[in-house]
Amino acid sequence: MKIVSYINLIIIGIALSACVSQRPARLPQHFSRPLAESFAYERAASIAQVVPMKMGRFILESARAQQATVIMTLRGVNIADRDRQAVISEVSAIGAGLCYDKKSALVIQQGVTYRLEVSNARKAHLLSADINSATCASRHFIVPMLPQQAPITQLPSE
């Protein structure tokens, strides 16, 4: 009887240690280590509402010297609800930059697309969002531009 109890305790301990030791998914290999770490482990405070965020991409629509319009959705965002902070665990990008809300995590639903206007190489402004929430307006995003600008992706006309 004691042996069965010990075996159960060991199994529970292994299961708990596996849950605790889960690490965020890695960023794509073509990102540099500092950039990957800054996006994979950066925490965003003051979350108004925790919503699962999955599946997305960043596409550069048009680019000038310091201005661009970015179509943005999120992929692989891991929400840590216990401390009301979001951890970006994985991001895939096509184009010149990555975007996420550093100060207050963006409340989105799966598959929602956002249009951002990049005012400079460090900040982006949310122009519009296909979501029923007025709180998504006027959010600021950190957009570190990659050294080499990718070819501009033409979006389908609306």
N, CA, C and O atoms as a DFTB+ gen file, in Angstrom:
632 C
 N C O
     1  1       0.827      -1.200       0.000
     2  2       0.000       0.000       0.000
     3  2       0.867       1.258       0.000
     4  3       0.592       2.208      -0.733
     5  1       1.926       1.259       0.834
     6  2       2.808       2.405       0.886
     7  2       3.551       2.571      -0.436
     8  3       3.800       3.693      -0.876
     9  1       3.902       1.458      -1.065
    10  2       4.624       1.530      -2.341
    11  2       3.749       2.205      -3.390
    12  3       4.233       3.036      -4.158
    13  1       2.468       1.855      -3.429
    14  2       1.547       2.473      -4.384
    15  2       1.428       3.969      -4.116
    16  3       1.384       4.765      -5.054
    17  1       1.376       4.355      -2.849
    18  2       1.295       5.777      -2.501
    19  2       2.549       6.516      -2.947
    20  3       2.469       7.626      -3.473
    21  1       3.714       5.894      -2.734
    22  2       4.968       6.525      -3.155
    23  2       5.026       6.670      -4.673
    24  3       5.478       7.690      -5.194
    25  1       4.567       5.644      -5.368
    26  2       4.567       5.699      -6.843
    27  2       3.636       6.812      -7.316
    28  3       3.970       7.550      -8.243
    29  1       2.472       6.934      -6.686
    30  2       1.540       8.010      -7.049
    31  2       2.167       9.379      -6.788
    32  3       2.033      10.284      -7.611
    33  1       2.840       9.537      -5.668
    34  2       3.496      10.805      -5.356
    35  2       4.589      11.125      -6.370
    36  3       4.747      12.278      -6.772
    37  1       5.333      10.120      -6.779
    38  2       6.393      10.336      -7.775
    39  2       5.787      10.767      -9.109
    40  3       6.294      11.680      -9.761
    41  1       4.700      10.106      -9.510
    42  2       4.043      10.457     -10.780
    43  2       3.508      11.882     -10.725
    44  3       3.657      12.643     -11.681
    45  1       2.886      12.241      -9.604
    46  2       2.366      13.612      -9.461
    47  2       3.504      14.619      -9.481
    48  3       3.380      15.675     -10.102
    49  1       4.611      14.312      -8.814
    50  2       5.767      15.208      -8.813
    51  2       6.345      15.395     -10.198
    52  3       6.715      16.509     -10.571
    53  1       6.429      14.314     -10.972
    54  2       6.941      14.418     -12.344
    55  2       6.007      15.266     -13.193
    56  3       6.462      16.104     -13.971
    57  1       4.703      15.052     -13.046
    58  2       3.737      15.834     -13.819
    59  2       3.824      17.319     -13.469
    60  3       3.804      18.170     -14.358
    61  1       3.921      17.630     -12.172
    62  2       4.026      19.033     -11.770
    63  2       5.321      19.668     -12.250
    64  3       5.320      20.816     -12.693
    65  1       6.419      18.938     -12.166
    66  2       7.688      19.505     -12.638
    67  2       7.668      19.725     -14.141
    68  3       8.281      20.672     -14.632
    69  1       6.975      18.864     -14.880
    70  2       6.869      19.058     -16.335
    71  2       6.058      20.307     -16.649
    72  3       6.381      21.045     -17.579
    73  1       4.997      20.544     -15.868
    74  2       4.183      21.744     -16.103
    75  2       4.963      23.011     -15.779
    76  3       4.880      24.000     -16.508
    77  1       5.715      22.983     -14.694
    78  2       6.451      24.171     -14.276
    79  2       7.596      24.481     -15.220
    80  3       7.912      25.647     -15.455
    81  1       8.223      23.441     -15.764
    82  2       9.418      23.646     -16.579
    83  2       9.125      23.947     -18.039
    84  3      10.055      24.070     -18.836
    85  1       7.866      24.069     -18.407
    86  2       7.555      24.379     -19.800
    87  2       8.081      25.754     -20.149
    88  3       7.813      26.724     -19.440
    89  1       8.839      25.846     -21.254
    90  2       9.406      27.113     -21.693
    91  2       8.645      27.609     -22.914
    92  3       8.063      26.811     -23.648
    93  1       8.646      28.919     -23.137
    94  2       7.999      29.446     -24.334
    95  2       8.633      28.897     -25.598
    96  3       9.817      28.561     -25.623
    97  1       7.828      28.810     -26.646
    98  2       8.337      28.325     -27.918
    99  2       9.416      29.255     -28.447
   100  3       9.418      30.451     -28.156
   101  1      10.326      28.697     -29.223
   102  2      11.420      29.503     -29.756
   103  2      10.975      30.326     -30.948
   104  3      10.041      29.969     -31.667
   105  1      11.661      31.424     -31.134
   106  2      11.432      32.242     -32.311
   107  2      12.070      31.575     -33.521
   108  3      12.960      30.738     -33.367
   109  1      11.627      31.935     -34.723
   110  2      12.270      31.403     -35.918
   111  2      13.771      31.651     -35.905
   112  3      14.241      32.652     -35.365
   113  1      14.519      30.727     -36.506
   114  2      15.968      30.762     -36.394
   115  2      16.606      31.958     -37.073
   116  3      17.740      32.311     -36.746
   117  1      15.901      32.605     -38.025
   118  2      16.543      33.700     -38.735
   119  2      16.603      34.983     -37.914
   120  3      17.180      35.969     -38.372
   121  1      16.015      35.001     -36.696
   122  2      16.134      36.168     -35.839
   123  2      17.406      36.064     -35.001
   124  3      17.805      34.973     -34.591
   125  1      18.024      37.186     -34.757
   126  2      19.224      37.194     -33.940
   127  2      18.859      36.891     -32.490
   128  3      17.709      37.065     -32.086
   129  1      19.829      36.441     -31.716
   130  2      19.573      36.072     -30.324
   131  2      19.056      37.243     -29.485
   132  3      18.061      37.061     -28.783
   133  1      19.673      38.448     -29.512
   134  2      19.127      39.546     -28.689
   135  2      17.704      39.920     -29.070
   136  3      16.865      40.162     -28.201
   137  1      17.427      39.966     -30.391
   138  2      16.081      40.300     -30.840
   139  2      15.105      39.220     -30.405
   140  3      14.011      39.518     -29.926
   141  1      15.501      37.970     -30.572
   142  2      14.629      36.863     -30.182
   143  2      14.328      36.904     -28.695
   144  3      13.182      36.721     -28.284
   145  1      15.352      37.144     -27.885
   146  2      15.128      37.180     -26.440
   147  2      14.257      38.361     -26.041
   148  3      13.403      38.238     -25.162
   149  1      14.469      39.501     -26.680
   150  2      13.694      40.681     -26.310
   151  2      12.224      40.490     -26.612
   152  3      11.373      41.039     -25.913
   153  1      11.908      39.714     -27.650
   154  2      10.501      39.499     -27.989
   155  2       9.931      38.256     -27.334
   156  3       8.738      38.205     -27.037
   157  1      10.762      37.259     -27.107
   158  2      10.234      36.026     -26.536
   159  2       9.953      36.152     -25.050
   160  3       9.075      35.461     -24.533
   161  1      10.675      37.014     -24.353
   162  2      10.554      37.055     -22.909
   163  2      10.155      38.422     -22.365
   164  3      10.126      38.622     -21.150
   165  1       9.850      39.361     -23.253
   166  2       9.395      40.667     -22.787
   167  2       7.999      40.526     -22.182
   168  3       7.151      39.816     -22.723
   169  1       7.768      41.199     -21.069
   170  2       6.456      41.120     -20.439
   171  2       5.686      42.410     -20.646
   172  3       6.251      43.501     -20.563
   173  1       4.408      42.285     -20.911
   174  2       3.550      43.457     -21.095
   175  2       2.600      43.552     -19.904
   176  3       1.873      42.604     -19.606
   177  1       2.608      44.687     -19.232
   178  2       1.817      44.860     -18.018
   179  2       0.453      45.462     -18.333
   180  3       0.193      45.878     -19.462
   181  1      -0.398      45.504     -17.341
   182  2      -1.715      46.159     -17.410
   183  2      -2.617      45.567     -18.480
   184  3      -3.113      46.285     -19.349
   185  1      -2.824      44.285     -18.420
   186  2      -3.731      43.639     -19.371
   187  2      -5.168      43.876     -18.918
   188  3      -5.537      43.565     -17.786
   189  1      -5.968      44.432     -19.821
   190  2      -7.360      44.702     -19.477
   191  2      -8.180      43.412     -19.475
   192  3      -9.082      43.249     -18.654
   193  1      -7.874      42.525     -20.368
   194  2      -8.616      41.271     -20.484
   195  2      -7.701      40.237     -21.110
   196  3      -6.985      40.541     -22.065
   197  1      -7.713      39.027     -20.590
   198  2      -6.844      37.979     -21.102
   199  2      -7.620      37.148     -22.115
   200  3      -8.633      36.531     -21.784
   201  1      -7.134      37.141     -23.350
   202  2      -7.760      36.399     -24.435
   203  2      -6.681      35.560     -25.099
   204  3      -5.587      36.070     -25.343
   205  1      -6.944      34.299     -25.400
   206  2      -5.928      33.501     -26.098
   207  2      -5.573      34.134     -27.444
   208  3      -6.457      34.543     -28.197
   209  1      -4.292      34.212     -27.736
   210  2      -3.821      34.812     -28.978
   211  2      -3.026      33.766     -29.747
   212  3      -2.014      33.265     -29.257
   213  1      -3.476      33.443     -30.928
   214  2      -2.795      32.431     -31.726
   215  2      -2.859      32.819     -33.198
   216  3      -3.712      33.601     -33.619
   217  1      -1.945      32.257     -33.958
   218  2      -1.957      32.324     -35.415
   219  2      -1.879      33.748     -35.939
   220  3      -2.819      34.523     -35.770
   221  1      -0.807      34.086     -36.550
   222  2      -0.735      35.410     -37.130
   223  2       0.566      35.658     -37.851
   224  3       1.430      34.783     -37.916
   225  1       0.705      36.838     -38.388
   226  2       1.911      37.205     -39.097
   227  2       1.976      38.718     -39.199
   228  3       0.982      39.417     -39.005
   229  1       3.148      39.196     -39.504
   230  2       3.363      40.619     -39.697
   231  2       3.764      40.820     -41.152
   232  3       4.748      40.238     -41.608
   233  1       3.024      41.625     -41.875
   234  2       3.304      41.844     -43.294
   235  2       3.518      43.319     -43.532
   236  3       2.684      44.145     -43.163
   237  1       4.624      43.646     -44.142
   238  2       4.903      45.031     -44.497
   239  2       4.142      45.376     -45.765
   240  3       4.384      44.792     -46.820
   241  1       3.227      46.322     -45.660
   242  2       2.410      46.706     -46.815
   243  2       3.110      47.762     -47.651
   244  3       3.191      47.620     -48.871
   245  1       3.613      48.803     -47.034
   246  2       4.309      49.847     -47.767
   247  2       5.371      50.438     -46.867
   248  3       5.187      50.505     -45.652
   249  1       6.469      50.864     -47.441
   250  2       7.569      51.365     -46.621
   251  2       8.162      52.621     -47.239
   252  3       8.320      52.722     -48.455
   253  1       8.489      53.582     -46.368
   254  2       9.237      54.765     -46.765
   255  2      10.440      54.858     -45.846
   256  3      10.806      53.869     -45.210
   257  1      11.057      56.016     -45.764
   258  2      12.258      56.144     -44.931
   259  2      11.968      55.787     -43.477
   260  3      12.673      54.963     -42.894
   261  1      10.954      56.386     -42.891
   262  2      10.623      56.111     -41.495
   263  2       9.148      55.782     -41.318
   264  3       8.664      55.774     -40.186
   265  1       8.429      55.515     -42.374
   266  2       6.994      55.261     -42.259
   267  2       6.634      53.981     -42.991
   268  3       7.220      53.642     -44.019
   269  1       5.672      53.292     -42.446
   270  2       5.193      52.059     -43.078
   271  2       3.813      51.745     -42.542
   272  3       3.434      52.212     -41.468
   273  1       3.075      50.969     -43.277
   274  2       1.799      50.445     -42.805
   275  2       1.959      48.942     -42.672
   276  3       2.381      48.270     -43.614
   277  1       1.628      48.421     -41.519
   278  2       1.852      47.015     -41.220
   279  2       0.512      46.358     -40.947
   280  3      -0.305      46.875     -40.184
   281  1       0.297      45.224     -41.572
   282  2      -0.876      44.406     -41.244
   283  2      -0.418      43.398     -40.202
   284  3       0.522      42.638     -40.437
   285  1      -1.075      43.393     -39.060
   286  2      -0.570      42.646     -37.927
   287  2      -1.621      41.723     -37.329
   288  3      -2.748      42.131     -37.047
   289  1      -1.229      40.482     -37.144
   290  2      -1.937      39.599     -36.216
   291  2      -0.868      38.892     -35.400
   292  3       0.318      39.003     -35.709
   293  1      -1.262      38.181     -34.382
   294  2      -0.298      37.564     -33.479
   295  2      -0.287      36.060     -33.652
   296  3      -1.292      35.446     -34.012
   297  1       0.872      35.484     -33.386
   298  2       1.014      34.033     -33.454
   299  2       1.761      33.549     -32.211
   300  3       2.814      34.077     -31.852
   301  1       1.202      32.556     -31.580
   302  2       1.890      31.913     -30.480
   303  2       2.129      32.785     -29.277
   304  3       3.217      32.749     -28.702
   305  1       1.152      33.565     -28.879
   306  2       1.323      34.391     -27.687
   307  2       0.855      33.604     -26.470
   308  3      -0.261      33.084     -26.437
   309  1       1.707      33.529     -25.499
   310  2       1.417      32.766     -24.296
   311  2       0.990      33.720     -23.187
   312  3       1.765      34.593     -22.797
   313  1      -0.229      33.571     -22.673
   314  2      -0.758      34.472     -21.651
   315  2      -0.540      33.867     -20.263
   316  3      -0.952      32.737     -20.002
   317  1       0.099      34.612     -19.389
   318  2       0.268      34.197     -17.996
   319  2      -0.763      34.961     -17.167
   320  3      -0.531      36.108     -16.785
   321  1      -1.882      34.333     -16.895
   322  2      -3.001      35.020     -16.261
   323  2      -2.743      35.297     -14.782
   324  3      -3.289      36.254     -14.232
   325  1      -1.918      34.475     -14.132
   326  2      -1.776      34.608     -12.681
   327  2      -1.196      35.951     -12.275
   328  3      -1.553      36.482     -11.223
   329  1      -0.295      36.521     -13.100
   330  2       0.268      37.822     -12.753
   331  2      -0.199      38.895     -13.719
   332  3       0.362      39.990     -13.751
   333  1      -1.214      38.590     -14.501
   334  2      -1.817      39.548     -15.438
   335  2      -0.775      40.131     -16.383
   336  3      -0.807      41.323     -16.690
   337  1       0.136      39.301     -16.838
   338  2       1.143      39.744     -17.780
   339  2       1.191      38.784     -18.949
   340  3       0.908      37.593     -18.815
   341  1       1.552      39.322     -20.091
   342  2       1.629      38.506     -21.302
   343  2       3.082      38.261     -21.652
   344  3       3.915      39.164     -21.570
   345  1       3.373      37.051     -22.037
   346  2       4.709      36.706     -22.502
   347  2       4.598      36.315     -23.962
   348  3       3.855      35.399     -24.314
   349  1       5.334      37.008     -24.806
   350  2       5.335      36.658     -26.220
   351  2       6.310      35.506     -26.397
   352  3       7.515      35.676     -26.212
   353  1       5.801      34.348     -26.750
   354  2       6.634      33.153     -26.809
   355  2       7.132      32.868     -28.214
   356  3       8.186      32.254     -28.382
   357  1       6.402      33.297     -29.213
   358  2       6.845      33.026     -30.568
   359  2       6.228      34.037     -31.511
   360  3       5.045      34.362     -31.403
   361  1       7.017      34.523     -32.420
   362  2       6.550      35.486     -33.407
   363  2       7.123      35.095     -34.752
   364  3       8.306      34.772     -34.859
   365  1       6.302      35.121     -35.764
   366  2       6.824      34.959     -37.114
   367  2       6.593      36.261     -37.854
   368  3       5.589      36.937     -37.627
   369  1       7.497      36.614     -38.723
   370  2       7.414      37.915     -39.377
   371  2       7.759      37.794     -40.851
   372  3       8.646      37.033     -41.239
   373  1       7.047      38.553     -41.659
   374  2       7.367      38.717     -43.066
   375  2       7.450      40.214     -43.281
   376  3       6.457      40.911     -43.072
   377  1       8.578      40.725     -43.684
   378  2       8.687      42.156     -43.892
   379  2       9.773      42.770     -43.044
   380  3      10.800      42.142     -42.787
   381  1       9.554      43.986     -42.610
   382  2      10.628      44.763     -42.000
   383  2      10.613      44.777     -40.490
   384  3      11.571      45.273     -39.897
   385  1       9.608      44.274     -39.836
   386  2       9.624      44.424     -38.389
   387  2       8.641      43.548     -37.660
   388  3       7.800      42.881     -38.264
   389  1       8.762      43.561     -36.346
   390  2       7.845      42.876     -35.455
   391  2       7.083      43.919     -34.660
   392  3       7.614      44.992     -34.374
   393  1       5.854      43.618     -34.305
   394  2       5.046      44.580     -33.561
   395  2       4.375      43.875     -32.390
   396  3       3.801      42.796     -32.542
   397  1       4.455      44.500     -31.227
   398  2       3.606      44.072     -30.128
   399  2       3.458      45.225     -29.162
   400  3       4.290      46.132     -29.117
   401  1       2.390      45.179     -28.393
   402  2       2.100      46.248     -27.446
   403  2       2.885      45.981     -26.172
   404  3       2.609      45.016     -25.459
   405  1       3.868      46.837     -25.884
   406  2       4.749      46.602     -24.742
   407  2       4.112      47.020     -23.424
   408  3       4.345      46.377     -22.400
   409  1       3.316      48.078     -23.429
   410  2       2.801      48.614     -22.174
   411  2       1.487      47.975     -21.745
   412  3       1.287      47.725     -20.557
   413  1       0.595      47.708     -22.680
   414  2      -0.664      47.048     -22.334
   415  2      -1.011      46.090     -23.458
   416  3      -1.183      46.495     -24.608
   417  1      -1.111      44.837     -23.117
   418  2      -1.282      43.809     -24.140
   419  2      -2.569      44.022     -24.919
   420  3      -3.597      44.394     -24.354
   421  1      -2.502      43.789     -26.194
   422  2      -3.651      44.006     -27.063
   423  2      -4.654      42.867     -26.883
   424  3      -4.287      41.694     -26.943
   425  1      -5.900      43.216     -26.666
   426  2      -6.954      42.221     -26.495
   427  2      -7.484      41.856     -27.870
   428  3      -8.139      42.660     -28.533
   429  1      -7.194      40.639     -28.286
   430  2      -7.612      40.218     -29.626
   431  2      -8.245      38.842     -29.565
   432  3      -8.207      38.165     -28.537
   433  1      -8.818      38.447     -30.668
   434  2      -9.339      37.109     -30.821
   435  2      -8.539      36.406     -31.908
   436  3      -7.807      37.042     -32.667
   437  1      -8.684      35.104     -31.975
   438  2      -7.915      34.335     -32.946
   439  2      -8.263      34.773     -34.372
   440  3      -9.433      34.868     -34.743
   441  1      -7.224      35.034     -35.152
   442  2      -7.412      35.375     -36.547
   443  2      -7.744      36.820     -36.828
   444  3      -8.024      37.165     -37.976
   445  1      -7.724      37.688     -35.816
   446  2      -8.037      39.095     -36.030
   447  2      -6.839      39.792     -36.656
   448  3      -5.698      39.529     -36.278
   449  1      -7.092      40.670     -37.600
   450  2      -6.031      41.392     -38.290
   451  2      -6.081      42.860     -37.917
   452  3      -7.157      43.452     -37.838
   453  1      -4.918      43.448     -37.688
   454  2      -4.802      44.850     -37.305
   455  2      -3.981      45.598     -38.341
   456  3      -3.053      45.045     -38.930
   457  1      -4.328      46.852     -38.556
   458  2      -3.573      47.714     -39.455
   459  2      -2.836      48.755     -38.605
   460  3      -3.455      49.506     -37.852
   461  1      -1.531      48.786     -38.735
   462  2      -0.705      49.689     -37.955
   463  2       0.027      50.658     -38.874
   464  3       0.470      50.289     -39.961
   465  1       0.144      51.883     -38.429
   466  2       0.942      52.863     -39.151
   467  2       2.197      53.155     -38.338
   468  3       2.119      53.632     -37.206
   469  1       3.343      52.867     -38.922
   470  2       4.596      53.042     -38.225
   471  2       5.046      54.481     -38.391
   472  3       5.301      54.937     -39.506
   473  1       5.144      55.200     -37.269
   474  2       5.548      56.600     -37.335
   475  2       7.065      56.734     -37.394
   476  3       7.581      57.692     -37.969
   477  1       7.780      55.782     -36.805
   478  2       9.234      55.747     -36.923
   479  2       9.688      54.313     -36.700
   480  3       8.866      53.400     -36.627
   481  1      10.974      54.122     -36.592
   482  2      11.496      52.764     -36.480
   483  2      11.245      52.137     -35.118
   484  3      11.531      50.955     -34.929
   485  1      10.720      52.893     -34.172
   486  2      10.512      52.368     -32.831
   487  2       9.052      52.271     -32.404
   488  3       8.736      51.502     -31.497
   489  1       8.154      53.026     -33.029
   490  2       6.770      53.022     -32.575
   491  2       5.814      52.845     -33.745
   492  3       6.094      53.266     -34.867
   493  1       4.706      52.228     -33.465
   494  2       3.643      52.075     -34.452
   495  2       2.325      52.463     -33.812
   496  3       2.154      52.341     -32.599
   497  1       1.408      52.924     -34.619
   498  2       0.120      53.378     -34.113
   499  2      -0.990      52.541     -34.755
   500  3      -1.012      52.336     -35.968
   501  1      -1.898      52.071     -33.921
   502  2      -2.991      51.239     -34.408
   503  2      -4.005      52.096     -35.149
   504  3      -4.610      52.997     -34.568
   505  1      -4.188      51.811     -36.442
   506  2      -5.147      52.565     -37.232
   507  2      -6.548      51.974     -37.114
   508  3      -7.519      52.691     -36.873
   509  1      -6.635      50.673     -37.285
   510  2      -7.954      50.050     -37.238
   511  2      -7.813      48.594     -36.824
   512  3      -6.745      48.000     -36.968
   513  1      -8.882      48.032     -36.317
   514  2      -8.876      46.642     -35.896
   515  2     -10.232      46.020     -36.181
   516  3     -11.275      46.621     -35.926
   517  1     -10.197      44.818     -36.708
   518  2     -11.424      44.103     -37.014
   519  2     -11.877      43.333     -35.776
   520  3     -11.817      42.105     -35.729
   521  1     -12.328      44.081     -34.785
   522  2     -12.754      43.469     -33.534
   523  2     -13.773      44.392     -32.874
   524  3     -13.695      45.612     -33.018
   525  1     -14.719      43.813     -32.156
   526  2     -15.742      44.610     -31.496
   527  2     -15.239      45.111     -30.144
   528  3     -15.694      44.660     -29.093
   529  1     -14.304      46.039     -30.189
   530  2     -13.785      46.606     -28.955
   531  2     -13.173      47.964     -29.236
   532  3     -12.210      48.077     -29.995
   533  1     -13.731      48.986     -28.626
   534  2     -13.196      50.339     -28.806
   535  2     -11.890      50.521     -28.065
   536  3     -11.164      51.482     -28.320
   537  1     -11.574      49.609     -27.144
   538  2     -10.349      49.748     -26.359
   539  2      -9.104      49.447     -27.180
   540  3      -7.986      49.672     -26.716
   541  1      -9.285      48.943     -28.387
   542  2      -8.124      48.618     -29.220
   543  2      -7.556      49.841     -29.926
   544  3      -6.499      49.751     -30.550
   545  1      -8.228      50.971     -29.842
   546  2      -7.763      52.154     -30.566
   547  2      -6.595      52.807     -29.847
   548  3      -6.467      52.734     -28.625
   549  1      -5.758      53.440     -30.632
   550  2      -4.654      54.265     -30.132
   551  2      -3.702      53.506     -29.221
   552  3      -3.330      53.997     -28.155
   553  1      -3.317      52.339     -29.630
   554  2      -2.285      51.596     -28.914
   555  2      -0.936      51.858     -29.588
   556  3      -0.871      52.084     -30.796
   557  1       0.117      51.825     -28.811
   558  2       1.446      52.029     -29.368
   559  2       2.243      50.729     -29.312
   560  3       2.167      49.973     -28.343
   561  1       2.991      50.494     -30.353
   562  2       3.720      49.253     -30.501
   563  2       5.200      49.524     -30.729
   564  3       5.577      50.531     -31.328
   565  1       6.024      48.615     -30.246
   566  2       7.454      48.691     -30.498
   567  2       7.736      47.946     -31.804
   568  3       7.338      46.792     -31.963
   569  1       8.413      48.601     -32.721
   570  2       8.676      48.005     -34.034
   571  2      10.164      48.115     -34.349
   572  3      10.581      49.093     -34.968
   573  1      10.968      47.151     -33.945
   574  2      12.368      47.200     -34.334
   575  2      12.527      46.747     -35.775
   576  3      12.202      45.607     -36.108
   577  1      13.013      47.608     -36.612
   578  2      13.163      47.276     -38.021
   579  2      14.371      46.355     -38.218
   580  3      15.431      46.566     -37.630
   581  1      14.190      45.349     -39.043
   582  2      15.303      44.479     -39.387
   583  2      16.272      45.241     -40.293
   584  3      15.859      46.165     -40.993
   585  1      17.548      44.869     -40.289
   586  2      18.529      45.627     -41.066
   587  2      18.199      45.712     -42.553
   588  3      18.353      46.771     -43.161
   589  1      17.747      44.608     -43.140
   590  2      17.470      44.611     -44.572
   591  2      15.970      44.606     -44.783
   592  3      15.265      43.739     -44.266
   593  1      15.486      45.564     -45.536
   594  2      14.052      45.642     -45.813
   595  2      13.673      44.561     -46.821
   596  3      14.309      44.421     -47.866
   597  1      12.654      43.818     -46.502
   598  2      12.176      42.787     -47.407
   599  2      11.355      43.416     -48.522
   600  3      10.903      44.553     -48.388
   601  1      11.155      42.703     -49.610
   602  2      10.294      43.238     -50.672
   603  2       8.901      43.539     -50.135
   604  3       8.368      42.805     -49.303
   605  1       8.332      44.615     -50.617
   606  2       7.017      45.048     -50.138
   607  2       5.955      44.059     -50.593
   608  3       5.909      43.665     -51.758
   609  1       5.109      43.670     -49.662
   610  2       4.032      42.741     -49.959
   611  2       2.787      43.525     -50.336
   612  3       2.312      44.354     -49.560
   613  1       2.265      43.270     -51.510
   614  2       1.053      43.941     -51.951
   615  2      -0.155      43.233     -51.353
   616  3      -0.285      42.014     -51.464
   617  1      -1.026      43.988     -50.727
   618  2      -2.231      43.426     -50.138
   619  2      -3.376      43.488     -51.138
   620  3      -3.410      44.388     -51.977
   621  1      -4.306      42.557     -51.064
   622  2      -5.446      42.610     -51.977
   623  2      -6.276      43.862     -51.755
   624  3      -6.453      44.305     -50.620
   625  1      -6.781      44.428     -52.831
   626  2      -7.591      45.645     -52.719
   627  2      -8.916      45.312     -52.061
   628  3      -9.515      44.265     -52.310
   629  1      -9.350      46.221     -51.225
   630  2     -10.603      45.986     -50.480
   631  2     -11.785      46.513     -51.265
   632  3     -12.924      46.410     -50.809
